[in-house]
Amino acid sequence: MNKRILPFALAALMLLATPLISFAAGKANQEIATDTTHAQMAAAAADTATAVMHFHHVINCLVGVKGKQFDANAGNPCKDMGNGALNDVKKTSQEHAKLMRALALAEQALHADTLKATRQYAADITEALKGTDPGM
């Protein structure tokens, strides 16, 4: 490629890629907001079964329908939002690490046997999701 054209080609490529990055970040923002809402619903649940259902929703929104932890029987509150927040953020980002922490907590929370334990897990998941910025 001509050396004079290369900078312009790279700039054009960046301009084309920016909307795609913003689009993926927007989808991840929706998924993370839904995750946070379901963690809060788990914290407010009247019983462990309801809390566990919301933890399944958190997991489903994090991993997306193609994720091995996805449980179709639990429902998918993030349907048509994206590919799962973990798939919609950069794998090497701090946000991905925060989402992985939230996923690990949600998986542990599925086995909580007391309401007190589910509430603590819900608080920990909410904290892990706090300040997540997929646009970075």
BAGU-738674 format. One record per atom (N, C-alpha, C, CB): residue in one letter; atom name; x, z, y. Coordinates in steps of 0.02 Angstrom, whole numbers, m for minus. Atoms other than C-alpha are relative to their C-alpha. Glycine has a CB too. Example, Ala and Ser with C-alpha at 12.3 -4.5 7.8 and 13.67 -1.06 7.14 Angstrom:
2
ATOM   guke   lumke       c1       c3       c2
ATOM      a       N       45        0      m59
ATOM      a      CA      615      390     m225
ATOM      a       C       45        0       60
ATOM      a      CB      m50       62        1
ATOM      s       N      m42       m3      m59
ATOM      s      CA      684      357      m53
ATOM      s       C      m39       37       55
ATOM      s      CB       20      m71       23
***
This chain:
136
ATOM   guke   lumke       c1       c3       c2
ATOM      m       N       43        0      m59
ATOM      m      CA        0        0        0
ATOM      m       C       44        0       62
ATOM      m      CB      m48       61        0
ATOM      n       N      m36        4      m62
ATOM      n      CA       61      m39      174
ATOM      n       C        8       70       30
ATOM      n      CB      m36      m47       50
ATOM      k       N      m14      m67      m25
ATOM      k      CA      144      116      251
ATOM      k       C      m40       16       63
ATOM      k      CB       73        7       15
ATOM      r       N       39      m12      m60
ATOM      r      CA       46       93      413
ATOM      r       C      m73       15      m16
ATOM      r      CB        4      m60       47
ATOM      i       N       70       m9       20
ATOM      i      CA     m121       92      322
ATOM      i       C      m11       66      m36
ATOM      i      CB      m24      m57      m44
ATOM      l       N        7      m60       41
ATOM      l      CA      m87      244      212
ATOM      l       C      m29       59       38
ATOM      l      CB       68       19      m27
ATOM      p       N       30      m58      m36
ATOM      p      CA     m122      378      347
ATOM      p       C      m75      m10       13
ATOM      p      CB       36       11       66
ATOM      f       N       70       13      m13
ATOM      f      CA     m287      294      389
ATOM      f       C      m42        4      m63
ATOM      f      CB       m8      m69       33
ATOM      a       N       35       m4       65
ATOM      a      CA     m335      278      206
ATOM      a       C       m9       73      m20
ATOM      a      CB       38      m38      m54
ATOM      l       N        5      m71       17
ATOM      l      CA     m299      463      178
ATOM      l       C      m51       35       45
ATOM      l      CB       69       34        7
ATOM      a       N       49      m30      m46
ATOM      a      CA     m399      512      332
ATOM      a       C      m71      m20      m20
ATOM      a      CB       14      m22       73
ATOM      a       N       66       23       22
ATOM      a      CA     m546      406      273
ATOM      a       C      m22       36      m63
ATOM      a      CB        0      m76      m11
ATOM      l       N       15      m35       62
ATOM      l      CA     m537      486      102
ATOM      l       C      m21       72       14
ATOM      l      CB       60       m1      m47
ATOM      m       N       18      m69      m18
ATOM      m      CA     m541      660      180
ATOM      m       C      m69        3       32
ATOM      m      CB       53       29       48
ATOM      l       N       67        1      m32
ATOM      l      CA     m692      614      286
ATOM      l       C      m55      m10      m52
ATOM      l      CB       m3      m56       52
ATOM      l       N       49       11       52
ATOM      l      CA     m783      553      132
ATOM      l       C       m7       61      m46
ATOM      l      CB       18      m61      m41
ATOM      a       N        1      m57       45
ATOM      a      CA     m736      706       29
ATOM      a       C      m32       62       32
ATOM      a      CB       70       17      m22
ATOM      t       N       26      m60      m34
ATOM      t      CA     m788      836      160
ATOM      t       C      m74       12      m13
ATOM      t      CB       12       m6       74
ATOM      p       N       70      m14       14
ATOM      p      CA     m976      812      138
ATOM      p       C      m12       22      m72
ATOM      p      CB      m43      m62       14
ATOM      l       N        8      m20       70
ATOM      l      CA     m957      827      m51
ATOM      l       C       21       72      m10
ATOM      l      CB       42      m46      m45
ATOM      i       N      m22      m70        4
ATOM      i      CA     m860      989      m33
ATOM      i       C      m52       45       31
ATOM      i      CB       69       10       35
ATOM      s       N       52      m40      m33
ATOM      s      CA     m990     1056       89
ATOM      s       C      m63        3      m41
ATOM      s      CB      m16      m29       69
ATOM      f       N       60        2       42
ATOM      f      CA    m1130     1002      m27
ATOM      f       C        7       49      m58
ATOM      f      CB      m12      m72      m27
ATOM      a       N      m12      m46       56
ATOM      a      CA    m1053     1096     m175
ATOM      a       C        0       72       24
ATOM      a      CB       67      m16      m35
ATOM      a       N       m2      m68      m27
ATOM      a      CA    m1020     1248      m66
ATOM      a       C      m71       24       17
ATOM      a      CB       44        3       63
ATOM      g       N       69      m18      m15
ATOM      g      CA    m1202     1244       m7
ATOM      g       C      m38       20      m62
ATOM      g      CB      m35      m57       35
ATOM      k       N       33      m17       63
ATOM      k      CA    m1263     1244     m186
ATOM      k       C       26       67      m26
ATOM      k      CB       13      m55      m53
ATOM      a       N      m28      m64       22
ATOM      a      CA    m1145     1387     m230
ATOM      a       C      m28       57       42
ATOM      a      CB       77       m1        4
ATOM      n       N       29      m51      m43
ATOM      n      CA    m1209     1484      m79
ATOM      n       C      m70       20      m23
ATOM      n      CB       m3      m23       73
ATOM      q       N       68      m13       25
ATOM      q      CA    m1387     1467     m145
ATOM      q       C        3       40      m65
ATOM      q      CB      m39      m66      m11
ATOM      e       N       m6      m34       64
ATOM      e      CA    m1334     1521     m319
ATOM      e       C       24       72        9
ATOM      e      CB       48      m38      m46
ATOM      i       N      m26      m68      m12
ATOM      i      CA    m1236     1671     m254
ATOM      i       C      m54       43       32
ATOM      i      CB       63       m3       45
ATOM      a       N       55      m38      m31
ATOM      a      CA    m1383     1724     m144
ATOM      a       C      m51       20      m53
ATOM      a      CB      m34      m41       56
ATOM      t       N       47      m15       54
ATOM      t      CA    m1496     1714     m297
ATOM      t       C       29       52      m47
ATOM      t      CB      m18      m64      m40
ATOM      d       N      m33      m52       41
ATOM      d      CA    m1369     1813     m400
ATOM      d       C       m7       68       32
ATOM      d      CB       74      m17      m10
ATOM      t       N        4      m64      m36
ATOM      t      CA    m1366     1948     m267
ATOM      t       C      m70       28       m2
ATOM      t      CB       24       m9       72
ATOM      t       N       70      m22        2
ATOM      t      CA    m1555     1954     m260
ATOM      t       C      m18       29      m69
ATOM      t      CB      m47      m60       16
ATOM      h       N       17      m25       67
ATOM      h      CA    m1567     1975     m449
ATOM      h       C       38       63      m18
ATOM      h      CB       14      m54      m52
ATOM      a       N      m36      m63        9
ATOM      a      CA    m1433     2110     m450
ATOM      a       C      m39       56       35
ATOM      a      CB       73       m5       27
ATOM      q       N       40      m49      m37
ATOM      q      CA    m1537     2201     m319
ATOM      q       C      m66       15      m36
ATOM      q      CB      m13      m24       71
ATOM      m       N       61      m11       39
ATOM      m      CA    m1694     2175     m423
ATOM      m       C       14       44      m61
ATOM      m      CB      m31      m68      m22
ATOM      a       N      m19      m42       56
ATOM      a      CA    m1603     2251     m571
ATOM      a       C        8       73       22
ATOM      a      CB       66      m25      m32
ATOM      a       N       m9      m68      m26
ATOM      a      CA    m1558     2401     m464
ATOM      a       C      m67       34       13
ATOM      a      CB       41       m1       65
ATOM      a       N       66      m28      m16
ATOM      a      CA    m1741     2424     m417
ATOM      a       C      m47        0      m60
ATOM      a      CB      m32      m39       56
ATOM      a       N       44        5       60
ATOM      a      CA    m1809     2396     m594
ATOM      a       C      m25       68      m22
ATOM      a      CB       38      m35      m57
ATOM      a       N       31      m62       23
ATOM      a      CA    m1926     2526     m665
ATOM      a       C       23       19      m71
ATOM      a      CB      m76       m7        1
ATOM      d       N      m23      m14       68
ATOM      d      CA    m1851     2511     m840
ATOM      d       C       60      m43      m17
ATOM      d      CB      m57      m11      m51
ATOM      t       N      m61       37       18
ATOM      t      CA    m1695     2449     m928
ATOM      t       C      m14      m71      m21
ATOM      t      CB       37       37      m56
ATOM      a       N       17       68       23
ATOM      a      CA    m1782     2298    m1005
ATOM      a       C       m6      m48       59
ATOM      a      CB      m66        0      m41
ATOM      t       N        7       41      m60
ATOM      t      CA    m1826     2231     m833
ATOM      t       C       67      m11       33
ATOM      t      CB      m50       31       50
ATOM      a       N      m67        7      m29
ATOM      a      CA    m1651     2265     m768
ATOM      a       C       41      m50      m40
ATOM      a      CB       35       69        2
ATOM      v       N      m38       46       43
ATOM      v      CA    m1575     2174     m918
ATOM      v       C      m22      m72       11
ATOM      v      CB       m8       20      m74
ATOM      m       N       24       67      m14
ATOM      m      CA    m1686     2024     m884
ATOM      m       C       33      m27       63
ATOM      m      CB      m78        0        8
ATOM      h       N      m31       22      m63
ATOM      h      CA    m1617     2016     m706
ATOM      h       C       75      m11       m9
ATOM      h      CB      m12       51       55
ATOM      f       N      m71       13       14
ATOM      f      CA    m1439     2031     m773
ATOM      f       C        9      m68      m34
ATOM      f      CB       30       57      m44
ATOM      h       N       m1       67       31
ATOM      h      CA    m1475     1879     m881
ATOM      h       C       m6      m54       54
ATOM      h      CB      m57       m7      m52
ATOM      h       N        8       48      m55
ATOM      h      CA    m1531     1789     m723
ATOM      h       C       65       m8       39
ATOM      h      CB      m57       21       47
ATOM      v       N      m65        2      m35
ATOM      v      CA    m1367     1835     m637
ATOM      v       C       48      m43      m40
ATOM      v      CB       29       72       10
ATOM      i       N      m46       38       43
ATOM      i      CA    m1269     1766     m785
ATOM      i       C      m18      m74        1
ATOM      i      CB       m2       27      m72
ATOM      n       N       21       70        1
ATOM      n      CA    m1372     1607     m792
ATOM      n       C       18      m37       65
ATOM      n      CB      m76       m5      m12
ATOM      c       N      m16       31      m64
ATOM      c      CA    m1345     1573     m607
ATOM      c       C       76       m8        9
ATOM      c      CB      m29       40       58
ATOM      l       N      m73        5       m5
ATOM      l      CA    m1159     1605     m623
ATOM      l       C       29      m56      m44
ATOM      l      CB       32       66      m20
ATOM      v       N      m30       47       47
ATOM      v      CA    m1124     1497     m776
ATOM      v       C      m33      m68       m1
ATOM      v      CB       m2       29      m69
ATOM      g       N       36       63        2
ATOM      g      CA    m1255     1360     m757
ATOM      g       C      m23      m17      m70
ATOM      g      CB       45      m56       26
ATOM      v       N       32       17       64
ATOM      v      CA    m1353     1276     m896
ATOM      v       C       49      m23      m54
ATOM      v      CB      m52      m54       12
ATOM      k       N      m49       22       49
ATOM      k      CA    m1197     1208     m980
ATOM      k       C       48       55      m22
ATOM      k      CB       40      m58       27
ATOM      g       N      m44      m56       17
ATOM      g      CA    m1111     1377     m989
ATOM      g       C      m18       31      m67
ATOM      g      CB       m4       53       54
ATOM      k       N       13      m27       67
ATOM      k      CA    m1091     1457    m1159
ATOM      k       C      m40       66        4
ATOM      k      CB       66       12      m37
ATOM      q       N       37      m62       m6
ATOM      q      CA    m1166     1620    m1093
ATOM      q       C      m72      m11       25
ATOM      q      CB       36       47       47
ATOM      f       N       67       15      m26
ATOM      f      CA    m1322     1532    m1026
ATOM      f       C      m52       15      m53
ATOM      f      CB       m5      m74       22
ATOM      d       N       55      m17       46
ATOM      d      CA    m1482     1600    m1105
ATOM      d       C      m64      m30       28
ATOM      d      CB       m7       78       m8
ATOM      a       N       60       36      m24
ATOM      a      CA    m1625     1478    m1082
ATOM      a       C      m63       43       m8
ATOM      a      CB       m9      m65      m39
ATOM      n       N       59      m43       11
ATOM      n      CA    m1748     1608    m1150
ATOM      n       C      m10       50       56
ATOM      n      CB        7       38      m66
ATOM      a       N        5      m49      m54
ATOM      a      CA    m1711     1721    m1002
ATOM      a       C      m27      m30       65
ATOM      a      CB       68       31       13
ATOM      g       N       23       32      m61
ATOM      g      CA    m1762     1593     m872
ATOM      g       C       59      m19       45
ATOM      g      CB      m48       45       39
ATOM      n       N      m53       26      m42
ATOM      n      CA    m1662     1501     m741
ATOM      n       C      m22       m1       73
ATOM      n      CB       21      m70      m22
ATOM      p       N       21       m1      m70
ATOM      p      CA    m1695     1556     m562
ATOM      p       C       41      m46       45
ATOM      p      CB        5       70       26
ATOM      c       N      m41       45      m39
ATOM      c      CA    m1557     1437     m504
ATOM      c       C       m9      m74      m20
ATOM      c      CB       73       18       m7
ATOM      k       N       14       69       22
ATOM      k      CA    m1636     1281     m579
ATOM      k       C        3      m47       60
ATOM      k      CB      m70       m3      m34
ATOM      d       N       m7       53      m50
ATOM      d      CA    m1591     1126     m478
ATOM      d       C       41       21       62
ATOM      d      CB      m67      m22       22
ATOM      m       N      m41      m20      m56
ATOM      m      CA    m1475     1224     m363
ATOM      m       C       71      m27       m5
ATOM      m      CB        2       76        6
ATOM      g       N      m69       22       10
ATOM      g      CA    m1310     1169     m438
ATOM      g       C       18        5      m73
ATOM      g      CB       48       42       42
ATOM      n       N      m25       m2       68
ATOM      n      CA    m1203     1182     m593
ATOM      n       C       20       70      m22
ATOM      n      CB       59      m47       m8
ATOM      g       N      m23      m68       10
ATOM      g      CA    m1182     1370     m589
ATOM      g       C       53       16       52
ATOM      g      CB       27       11      m73
ATOM      a       N      m46      m16      m55
ATOM      a      CA    m1089     1459     m450
ATOM      a       C       73       m5      m21
ATOM      a      CB      m15       71       26
ATOM      l       N      m69        4       23
ATOM      l      CA     m931     1471     m555
ATOM      l       C       26      m71       m4
ATOM      l      CB        7       33      m68
ATOM      n       N      m18       70        4
ATOM      n      CA     m931     1283     m574
ATOM      n       C       m2      m34       68
ATOM      n      CB      m45      m37      m48
ATOM      d       N        9       31      m66
ATOM      d      CA     m973     1250     m392
ATOM      d       C       48       27       52
ATOM      d      CB      m71       11       23
ATOM      v       N      m54      m23      m44
ATOM      v      CA     m824     1341     m317
ATOM      v       C       66      m21      m30
ATOM      v      CB       m3       78       12
ATOM      k       N      m67       19       23
ATOM      k      CA     m640     1300     m329
ATOM      k       C       26       53      m49
ATOM      k      CB       48       m8       61
ATOM      k       N      m22      m46       54
ATOM      k      CA     m569     1377     m489
ATOM      k       C       57       46       21
ATOM      k      CB       20      m40      m60
ATOM      t       N      m58      m40      m21
ATOM      t      CA     m414     1442     m400
ATOM      t       C      m15       43       61
ATOM      t      CB       58      m46       15
ATOM      s       N       17      m37      m61
ATOM      s      CA     m508     1524     m256
ATOM      s       C      m13       74      m14
ATOM      s      CB      m61      m31       32
ATOM      q       N       18      m70        4
ATOM      q      CA     m536     1707     m221
ATOM      q       C      m74        7      m19
ATOM      q      CB       14       37       67
ATOM      e       N       72       m2       15
ATOM      e      CA     m722     1670     m232
ATOM      e       C      m11       m6      m75
ATOM      e      CB      m37      m56       38
ATOM      h       N        7        9       72
ATOM      h      CA     m703     1612     m411
ATOM      h       C       18       66      m35
ATOM      h      CB       45      m57      m26
ATOM      a       N      m20      m64       29
ATOM      a      CA     m613     1775     m453
ATOM      a       C      m55       52        9
ATOM      a      CB       67       25       32
ATOM      k       N       55      m47      m12
ATOM      k      CA     m754     1876     m373
ATOM      k       C      m59      m15      m46
ATOM      k      CB      m22       m3       74
ATOM      l       N       56       19       43
ATOM      l      CA     m884     1778     m470
ATOM      l       C       15       16      m73
ATOM      l      CB      m15      m75        7
ATOM      m       N      m20      m18       68
ATOM      m      CA     m787     1805     m632
ATOM      m       C       m9       75      m11
ATOM      m      CB       73      m21      m15
ATOM      r       N       10      m73        4
ATOM      r      CA     m790     1992     m596
ATOM      r       C      m74       16       m7
ATOM      r      CB       30       36       63
ATOM      a       N       72      m10        4
ATOM      a      CA     m978     1985     m567
ATOM      a       C      m26      m19      m69
ATOM      a      CB      m36      m40       55
ATOM      l       N       21       21       66
ATOM      l      CA    m1000     1890     m730
ATOM      l       C       19       52      m53
ATOM      l      CB       31      m68      m18
ATOM      a       N      m22      m51       49
ATOM      a      CA     m898     2018     m829
ATOM      a       C      m45       62        5
ATOM      a      CB       74       19       13
ATOM      l       N       43      m58       m9
ATOM      l      CA    m1002     2159     m755
ATOM      l       C      m70      m13      m27
ATOM      l      CB       m4       19       75
ATOM      a       N       68       17       23
ATOM      a      CA    m1167     2070     m790
ATOM      a       C       m2       m3      m77
ATOM      a      CB      m22      m68       29
ATOM      e       N       m2        1       73
ATOM      e      CA    m1115     2040     m971
ATOM      e       C        2       70      m29
ATOM      e      CB       61      m40      m25
ATOM      q       N       m1      m70       22
ATOM      q      CA    m1074     2225     m990
ATOM      q       C      m68       33       11
ATOM      q      CB       55       39       37
ATOM      a       N       64      m30      m19
ATOM      a      CA    m1237     2271     m904
ATOM      a       C      m55      m16      m50
ATOM      a      CB      m21      m24       69
ATOM      l       N       51       18       50
ATOM      l      CA    m1337     2182    m1040
ATOM      l       C       m6       55      m54
ATOM      l      CB       18      m66      m33
ATOM      h       N       m1      m51       53
ATOM      h      CA    m1290     2327    m1155
ATOM      h       C      m11       71       27
ATOM      h      CB       67       m3      m36
ATOM      a       N       13      m66      m30
ATOM      a      CA    m1332     2469    m1035
ATOM      a       C      m62       29      m33
ATOM      a      CB      m10       m6       76
ATOM      d       N       57      m31       35
ATOM      d      CA    m1448     2593    m1119
ATOM      d       C      m37       52       41
ATOM      d      CB       25       32      m63
ATOM      t       N       36      m46      m43
ATOM      t      CA    m1500     2701     m973
ATOM      t       C      m14      m34       67
ATOM      t      CB       39       66       11
ATOM      l       N       18       27      m65
ATOM      l      CA    m1583     2661     m808
ATOM      l       C       56       15       51
ATOM      l      CB      m67       29       25
ATOM      k       N      m55      m19      m44
ATOM      k      CA    m1443     2754     m719
ATOM      k       C       58      m50       m8
ATOM      k      CB       24       72      m14
ATOM      a       N      m55       47       13
ATOM      a      CA    m1314     2640     m801
ATOM      a       C      m17      m69       27
ATOM      a      CB       15       m4      m76
ATOM      t       N       18       66      m26
ATOM      t      CA    m1411     2482     m756
ATOM      t       C        6       m1       75
ATOM      t      CB      m71      m20      m22
ATOM      r       N       m4       m3      m74
ATOM      r      CA    m1420     2538     m575
ATOM      r       C       73       m2       23
ATOM      r      CB      m34       63       26
ATOM      q       N      m70        1      m19
ATOM      q      CA    m1233     2568     m570
ATOM      q       C       29      m70       m9
ATOM      q      CB       40       50      m41
ATOM      y       N      m23       69       10
ATOM      y      CA    m1197     2397     m645
ATOM      y       C      m26      m45       55
ATOM      y      CB      m23      m26      m69
ATOM      a       N       29       41      m53
ATOM      a      CA    m1316     2318     m520
ATOM      a       C       37        9       66
ATOM      a      CB      m75       17        8
ATOM      a       N      m38      m14      m62
ATOM      a      CA    m1225     2403     m376
ATOM      a       C       69      m32       m4
ATOM      a      CB        6       76       12
ATOM      d       N      m67       29        9
ATOM      d      CA    m1057     2347     m446
ATOM      d       C       m2      m76        5
ATOM      d      CB       30       21      m67
ATOM      i       N        7       73       m4
ATOM      i      CA    m1117     2167     m465
ATOM      i       C      m11      m21       72
ATOM      i      CB      m59      m25      m45
ATOM      t       N       14       15      m70
ATOM      t      CA    m1186     2166     m288
ATOM      t       C       64        5       41
ATOM      t      CB      m54       47       28
ATOM      e       N      m64       m9      m35
ATOM      e      CA    m1019     2232     m225
ATOM      e       C       48      m57      m15
ATOM      e      CB       32       68      m19
ATOM      a       N      m45       55       20
ATOM      a      CA     m923     2099     m323
ATOM      a       C      m19      m65       36
ATOM      a      CB       m1      m10      m76
ATOM      l       N       23       61      m32
ATOM      l      CA    m1030     1963     m245
ATOM      l       C        6        1       76
ATOM      l      CB      m71      m14      m19
ATOM      k       N       m1       m8      m72
ATOM      k      CA    m1015     2032      m69
ATOM      k       C       60      m38       30
ATOM      k      CB        4       75       19
ATOM      g       N      m54       34      m36
ATOM      g      CA     m914     1925       50
ATOM      g       C       24      m63      m34
ATOM      g      CB       57       46       10
ATOM      t       N      m19       62       34
ATOM      t      CA     m908     1776      m67
ATOM      t       C      m16      m59       45
ATOM      t      CB      m35       m8      m68
ATOM      d       N        9       58      m44
ATOM      d      CA     m884     1617       35
ATOM      d       C       24      m62      m35
ATOM      d      CB       39       10       67
ATOM      p       N      m19       59       38
ATOM      p      CA     m888     1461      m73
ATOM      p       C       27      m57       42
ATOM      p      CB      m57      m23      m38
ATOM      g       N      m25       54      m42
ATOM      g      CA     m846     1352       76
ATOM      g       C       75        3       11
ATOM      g      CB      m34        2       66
ATOM      m       N      m73       m7      m11
ATOM      m      CA     m668     1415       76
ATOM      m       C       39      m34      m54
ATOM      m      CB       19       73        3
***
